[in-house]
Amino acid sequence: MESFKYLIRIPNHLGDAIMALPAVRAFVKLNSNEKIALLLPEWAEPIYYEIGDTKIISLPSSSLHGLVAILFQIKLLRKYKIENGVLLTPSLSSALSLFFGGIKNRYGYTGDNRSIFLNRRVNLSAKETIHRSAKYKFLLEKAGDKELITQNPQVNISELQRMKATALLEQFGINQTDKYLVIAPQAIAESRRWGTDNYSSLAHKLIKNYDLKIALVGTADQFGAGQDIANSNQRIINLCGKTGIIEAASILSGALLFIGNDSGLAHLASAVDIPLLILSGADNPEETSPISDKKTVIIKSTLDCISCVKNRCPNGGDNFMRCMTEISVKEVYDSISKIIPH
């Protein structure tokens, strides 16, 4: 039976996985003499495979949520002897998996009725708002009993991966000599959506005034929104559903700018170190904004309801989605003009 000093459970969502990356990378480096395993969603392998000498234990998408996932993970973890498990996930199910998986010491934040399954509980003040990346760092420091020195997230892209991304862009009409920017056309949470009409107006105005093309990147479910934005303009390329994580990272790495809401793709853009323009509304930038030295955030901070962290706007009438509707196309365009001069 293979033994590990530490097992780190990586978050299930792209943005969280990127925010956890600096702390996990620093932890692995500082504990290079220990055997460490990473339990992570299968799609996250390309993000974490090169951070150090670790064993990657992958979870297929069918084994991330629900009772079936818990049973699958328990069976999987029992194949190993693990001294310390660190939960970067907030769920009860992940705590159950470590508890019944036989892990001796189980570190995690309390909440979601899971305290009973953690014997190394970590608490933060309910009144204290800190960035999620700092929460991951603090938890790993508690587990390893060592201070971590972290840097901004970084996703490394191989030359082969860049070549594949270049080929994909050329297939859809963006050549190596073309300048382009990337728009994420639709946030998953309804409360964070600026709207396809706004993005379409912005995209067509940019194309009219700049010598560039626009790549729309997102999930297959967002392809329709991409089509609405492109509106048959051949300089707007709809790649929603056409890329994996590393292909998207490669495409982002060659872009002049990323435009979109606080989303997984925004965090991926931060990890390839390109300029970001984030339209912030229901999200709370103090907790989840992408970590970047090249970030511009547009936010209507004077609204009483700003940063409500709700997936659907609870307001009605004239107050419905004001955090998004009060961001004008002109305001976004003017911000872009400061980042990408004519």
N, C-alpha and C positions, 0 to 999 in steps of 0.2 A: 504494500500500500504506500503510495507516494505521500510524503509529508510536506507541509508548508508552515512557516512561521506566521504568515499573514495571508488572508484572502480579502480582497477589496471588491465589494459589489459596486460596479459602475452603474450610474443612472440609466434609465430606459430611453430618455428623450435626447435628441441631438444637442439642443442648447445646454442642457444640464451636463451631458457628457463632455462638452467642450469646456464648460466652466470648471469641471472637476479635474481636467487634464493637468493644469499647472501643479496642483497639490499632489496628485498621484505621481507625476513625473519626479517631483522633488522628493517624495517619500521613497520611491524606488531607488533613486540615486543615493540617498542618505543611508538606506538599508541594503546596499548592494551585496553585503555578505550574508543576507538572509534569503531563504526561498520564499518567493512571493507569487501568488496567483491572482489573476484578475478574472472575475466572473462578470461577463458583459453580454449585451445583445449582439447577435451575430453581425449585424450591420456596422457595429462600432469597431470591429477588428482592425480595419485599415487605419483608424485614428490612433489606436493604442499599441499596435504591434511592435513599434520601434522605440518605445520609451525606455527600455532597459531589459535586463535579463529576467523576464517573468514568464509564467505559464499562462496562456490565454485559454480560458474555459468559456466556450461560446454557448449562448442560449438562442435557439431558433425563435422566431417571432411568436410561434404558438405556445411558447413556454415562458412568457413574460408576465401574464396576468391570469388571475383566477385560480380555482382549485386545481385544475390540471397542471398549471405552471408550478404551483407549490409542490405537488407530488413529484413532478419531474425533477425539480431542483433538489428536493430532499434525497431522492435516489442518486442523483448526480454527485452531491456533496459527500455522501457516505462512501464514495469510492476513494476518498482522500482522508488523510489525518491532518486536521487543520487546528492550530493552536488559537489563532486570533482571527475573527471575522469582523470586518469594518463595513457598515452599511451606509453608503452614500445615497441610498434610496430611502424615501420617507414612509414607505408603506408597511402595513401590518403583515402582508404576505411575505415580504422579504425577510422580516424578523422571524416568522414562523419557519421559513426554509432553513435559516441558520440554526435555529433552536433544535428542530427535529433532524437536521442534517448532522448533528453531533459535534458542532464546533464549540470548543471549550469556553473561550471568552468572546462575547458578542457586543461590539461597540456600536452605538447608534444614538441619534437624538430621540428623545421621548415624544410621544404623540401618537395619534391614530390607534390608541388602545394597545400599543405593543410593548409597553414598559416591562410587563411581566416576562417577556421573552428575551429581554436584554439584561445581562448581568454586569455590563460596563456602560451604564447610562450616562449620557452627556446632555447637559441642559444649557440653554441660552436664555437670557432675560427676554420675557415676552414683549417688553417695551423697546428692546434694542433692535434696530433695523440694520442688518449688515448684508453685504453682498453675498450671494450664494457661494461664490468661489471661496470667500473667506470662511464660510461655514464648513465647507469641505476641508479646507486647510486646518481649521481648528480641531475638527474631529480626528483627522489623521495625526495631528500632533499629540492628541490625547492617547491614541492607540499606540503610537511609537515612542511616546515620552521624549520627543525631540522637536526642537523648533525647526520649521521648514522655511527655506528661502525660495520663493516662487518668482517666476517670470510670467509674462503674458502668454496666453495659449498659443501653441504652435503646432500646426499639422504639416508634416513634411510630405512632399510630393516627389516621386521618383521621375526620372527622365522619361521612362516608358509611359508612366501615367500622363505626363504632359503631352506626349506624342499622341496618345489615344484621345485626349481632350481636344487637341488641335484638329485631329481628323474628324471628330464629331462636329466641331464648329464649322469646318470647311464643308462638310456634308450639308449643313443647313444654311450656308451662305456667308459665314464670317471667316475671312481669310487671315493669314498670319500678319498681313500688313494693315488690317482694319483695326481701328480703335473702337472699343465697345465698352458699355457699362452693363451691369446686371441689375434687374429688378425682380424682387420676389413678389409675384402678383397678388397673392392673397394669404393672409394669416389664417391659421387653423381656427383660432378663437374669433367668433363673429365680432366681438367688441373691439378687436384690433384692426379691423379692415378699413382701409382708407377708401376703397371702392374702385372697381374697374374703370369707371368713367373718368375718375381723377387720374389714375395711372395712364390711361389711354391719352388723355389730353396732354399730360406731362411728357409722355414718350414722343408724341408727334411734334410737340413744341421743341423738344431737344433735337430731334432729327432735322427739323427745319433750320435750326440755328447753329447746330454743330455738325462737323463732318465725322459722324460716328454711327454705330449700329447698337442695337439693344438686344440682349439675351434675357429671356424670361426663364427663370429656373424655379422649380418647385416639384410637388408630387403629381402623380397622375391625376388625382382628384382635382387639381388646380388647372388642368389643361384647358378646360372650358373658359375659365377666367382669363387665361393667357390668350386665347383666341379672341375674346372680347377686346382685350387691350391692343393686340396686334392689328385688328381690323383691316386685314389684307395688306398691310404695309410690309413690303418685302425687306425692309431694313430692321424689322422687329422679328426676332426669331423665338418661337415658342418651344422651349426645351423641357417644359414641365412633364415629368414622367419619363424623360429620356436619359436621365443621369443617375448613377449611384453616388454615394457620398464622396468618394475620392474624385470621380469625374467632375462633380459639382465644385469641389475644392479647387481642382485644376483650372476649371473655367473661371472661377472667381479670382484666382491668383493672377490672371492676365487682364483683368478688368480695370478700367479707370476708377470705378466707383461702384459700391453696392447701395441700392436704395430699397428700403422696405421697413416693415415693423420689427419690433424686438421678436425674433424668431430663431429657430435652429439655424437657418441659412445665414442670418445676421451674425450669429456666433461663429459659424464656419468661415465667413468672410473676415472676421476679426483674426481668426487663427492663421490666415494666409497673408495678413498684414496689408490689406488694401484700405483706402478711405471708405468710411461708412456714413450714410445719412439715414438716421433712424427716426421714424415717425412714431412717437410715443404717446399712448393714451391710457388704456386700461392697465397696461403693465406698469410695474414700479421700477424705474431705472436704478434706484438705490439698491435693489435686490437682484435684478436680473439683466441689466443692460450689458451688452457685449463689452468685453475688456479690450480697449484699444486706445492708442495714442493718436489715432487718426479718425476720431468719431465726432460727428455733429448730430445733436439731438434736437428735434423740433417737438416741443411739448407745450401745451396750454396750461401752464402750472398754476394759473390763477383760478381755474375752475375748482369748485368745491368737491366735485366728484372725481377729480383726476387721480390716476393710479389706483383705481378701485379694485384691481386684480380680479375682475369678474369676467367670465367667458361670454356673457351676454349683458348688454347694457340694461340696467334695471330702471332707467328713466324713460319717460314717455313724452309725447308732444314735442315742443320746441327744444327740450333738454335731451332728447334722444341722440346719443352718440356725438355729443358736442365736441368731445375731445378729438374726434376725427374730422367732423364736418367743418370745424373752424380752422382747420389747416387747409389753406388754399393752394391751388396749383401754382400761383404766382410766388407764394412764400417758399415752396419747395424748389421751384426753378431758380429763384434768386439765391437760395442757399447753395444749389449746385454750381451756380456761376462763380461763387467764391471759392469753390473747391476745384473746379475745372475751368480755368479762365478761357475766354474765347480766343 
